[in-house]
Amino acid sequence: MAHILTTKNPDTLAIAMGHDPERHAGMVNIPPYHGSTILFPTVREFIKTTDGTCPSHVYARYGNPTIDALEETIARLDGADHCMLTPSGLAAITVSMLSFCKAGDHILIADSVYGPTRAFAVQKLTQLGIDVEFYDPTIGGGIRDLLRDNTAFVFVESPGSLTLEVQDVPAIAQEAHKKGALVLADNTWATPLHIDAFGMGVDVNIHSATKYINGHSDLVMGAICVKDELFPTLRKGHDALGACTNGQDAYYAMRGLRTMPTRIKAHEANGMKFAEWLQTRPEVTKILHPAFDSCPGHKYWKRDFSGACGLFSFIIKPCSVDALSAMLDHLTYYGMGYSWGGYESLLIPMYPAQSRTAAPWKEEGQLLRIHIGLENTQDLIDDLAEGFDRLNKAM
Ligand SMILES: *Cc1c(COP(=O)(O)O)cnc(C)c1O
């Protein structure tokens, strides 16, 4: 039957994993399973579903073959033993947090985290009696001063998906583990390809599969990866919360994942070329791209990452909303909208000062977050160059 895949190359694994032609009429792809009820032929088989000894699927909320194939492939790429898919990236974060803390615990969250992660912790976890504290993302080993006996976990997002600070995750993990705390990481930016999360000390590795894993801006999904040790706790939390995905979305995400290694190389190359052009522009005061030394934590990116993706930010001189509108409202190739990691380019103004508490945002200029897609980079450069011209005229 299935060959044992000994390769460590993600390009090959993304192609070679997740096939089962013998069980699926010889088809290359495992079809999208639809369904709720799973039938059992005999009382003896059915009874196994009640005492936990059933060897196969029990009910669609707990998975199906399409979902299994995607989970196994993501886990392998991530260097994990298990992956559990969730209905969104945010659900991957909330399920992970709820699975690994309880009333009376203290948790530490990087001040640079994705906004809805912050909102969930502040609005919901505090209601459940969990003490939520934000920390400066550049704190590194200094996290030791904030760790308490009841700290359940430290949450990292490196780089932050808006302000791009790269964190010293190994130093944070070392201190957290000394105190018996776990490290939960949102590694959507790195994808499973660009870091060895578990080698860096991460215990629960989280991805918004909406981004590069699916890669085509046509669905929302999350993934949580763990080693064997934490799987029973994660599984209980995930199952109790009913946080399942479905066969159709898993099918599409698997189709996207096949080309993720190839797509990311193109996003990275296009993004680098674009950022180098931005550096030459007088309107731009700072590039927040982990591969550039103007980005906080650039040295940790060099040490810990094997590459970049197409998402970064840059800062332009302070400008009015009218001037910003003149620049952004008339672009041809950039969409203005949330999310990223699809094939298309996006460009949005963002306002990090509004949410930060532990490490106030001090940049005076306007932050713009850009996702460089798979278009011809010169077309993107020409389009934004015209945008800069309109900005200058409107200033
Ligand atoms: C988009 C995103 C999420 C949330 O993912 P959804 O699939 O949209 O719920 C979480 N973290 C980061 C860094 C993201 O960019």
The ligand as a MOL file (V3000), in Angstrom:
LIG
                    3D

  0  0  0     0  0            999 V3000
M  V30 BEGIN CTAB
M  V30 COUNTS 15 15 0 0 0
M  V30 BEGIN ATOM
M  V30 1 C -5.7730 35.6730 9.5770 0
M  V30 2 C -5.0330 35.3770 10.8160 0
M  V30 3 C -5.6240 34.6610 11.8630 0
M  V30 4 C -7.0590 34.2510 11.8340 0
M  V30 5 O -7.3360 33.3490 10.8340 0
M  V30 6 P -8.7980 33.1610 10.2210 0
M  V30 7 O -8.6410 31.9190 9.4440 0
M  V30 8 O -9.1010 34.3780 9.4300 0
M  V30 9 O -9.7400 33.0050 11.3970 0
M  V30 10 C -4.8520 34.3850 12.9650 0
M  V30 11 N -3.5780 34.8000 13.0510 0
M  V30 12 C -2.9790 35.4760 12.0700 0
M  V30 13 C -1.5590 35.8820 12.2190 0
M  V30 14 C -3.6920 35.8010 10.9280 0
M  V30 15 O -3.1030 36.5180 9.9680 0
M  V30 END ATOM
M  V30 BEGIN BOND
M  V30 1 1 1 2
M  V30 2 1 2 3
M  V30 3 2 2 14
M  V30 4 1 3 4
M  V30 5 2 3 10
M  V30 6 1 4 5
M  V30 7 1 5 6
M  V30 8 2 6 7
M  V30 9 1 6 8
M  V30 10 1 6 9
M  V30 11 1 10 11
M  V30 12 2 11 12
M  V30 13 1 12 13
M  V30 14 1 12 14
M  V30 15 1 14 15
M  V30 END BOND
M  V30 END CTAB
M  END
